[in-house]
Amino acid sequence: MRELPKELTLPSGLVPPEPPDPPVTPKDAATVMLVRDTAAGLEVFLQRRVRGMAFAGGMTVFPGGGVDRRDADTSIAWHGPAPEWWAERFFCDVGLARALVCAAVRETFEESGVLLAGPDGDSVVADVRPFAAAREQLVNRELSLAGFLAEAGLVLRADLLRPWANWLTPEQETRRFDTRFFLARLPEGQLADGETSEASDTRWQRPGDALDDWKAGRDGLLPPTWTTLAELEDCGTVAEAMVVEREISVLMPKVARDGDTLRIVLPGDPLYDGSPAHLDARPDDRIGR
């Protein structure tokens, strides 16, 4: 794993002086890095969250969001690795694994208009325009993913996703997420858009260029986003990224005081173990939660 740069710091007033006691229980969430090949190299789809949002307002992120209880619906037509396979990769129970994959597909459709589903296990929707009304209903929680896919006669394509990482929000935060990161290739014929109320702008960008924008102060990146962009920068093509075998462990950044600076550190950094609100996040602690 890439070491976080020392420039990745926080304003002194951003972190509460005392963490919540007890810590807030993290909400399960899924986020998806949509990637595509271009003549200039691999690009990833990014969106800048609207300023003033309760979590990560103004930051540049990948599409994603919290798991809906209806995402665990076992009636969803499914093609690809079974929930048991995903449960092994993300160290969780099968029901949660199913919900995480479904949340990844749903959130990607809601926030970018990209639909990882098709009429059968051998095809993917090329034109999502007929599903515009359903997309809005999903956003408003008037429709479940299961209901949408059944009505449209579509199969969820779990085989289009790859497990990438698992990040846990620090204990100091009042809004916490246990987020599983997925990788997905942009389906042929589909376009990612910015038609979401959660983003002020969206774009496709090479990972290295996105990191340059952060370094120049043009974008704000959270530790998981910075790290993932750095990892994707090492992949020259989508095919290279999709075949990467990931050993996934739970990663929880911590906020450490380094003089007058609040630095974000990861396990392995000398400042990590001595930081307040330390959490030993072990995968088996969460099974059955």
Stockholm file with secondary structure:
# STOCKHOLM 1.0

chainA/1-289         MRELPKELTLPSGLVPPEPPDPPVTPKDAATVMLVRDTAAGLEVFLQRRVRGMAFAGGMTVFPGGGVDRRDADTSIAWHGPAPEWWAERFFCDVGLARALVCAAVRETFEESGVLLAGPDGDSVVADVRPFAAAREQLVNRELSLAGFLAEAGLVLRADLLRPWANWLTPEQETRRFDTRFFLARLPEGQLADGETSEASDTRWQRPGDALDDWKAGRDGLLPPTWTTLAELEDCGTVAEAMVVEREISVLMPKVARDGDTLRIVLPGDPLYDGSPAHLDARPDDRIGR
#=GR chainA/1-289 SS CCCCCTTCEECTTTSCSSCCSSCCCCEEEEEEEEEEEETTEEEEEEEEECTTCTTTTTCEECSEEECCGGGGCTTSCEESSCHHHHHHHHTSCHHHHHHHHHHHHHHHHHHHCCCCEESSTTCCCSCCGGGHHHHHHHHTTSSCHHHHHHHHTCEEEGGGEEEEEEEECCTTCSSCEEEEEEEEECCTTCCCCCCCTTEEEEEEECHHHHHHHHHTTSSCCCHHHHHHHHHHHTCSSHHHHHTCCCCCCEECCEEEEETTEEEEECTTSTTTTTSSSCCCCCGGGTTTC
#=GC SS_cons         CCCCCTTCEECTTTSCSSCCSSCCCCEEEEEEEEEEEETTEEEEEEEEECTTCTTTTTCEECSEEECCGGGGCTTSCEESSCHHHHHHHHTSCHHHHHHHHHHHHHHHHHHHCCCCEESSTTCCCSCCGGGHHHHHHHHTTSSCHHHHHHHHTCEEEGGGEEEEEEEECCTTCSSCEEEEEEEEECCTTCCCCCCCTTEEEEEEECHHHHHHHHHTTSSCCCHHHHHHHHHHHTCSSHHHHHTCCCCCCEECCEEEEETTEEEEECTTSTTTTTSSSCCCCCGGGTTTC
//
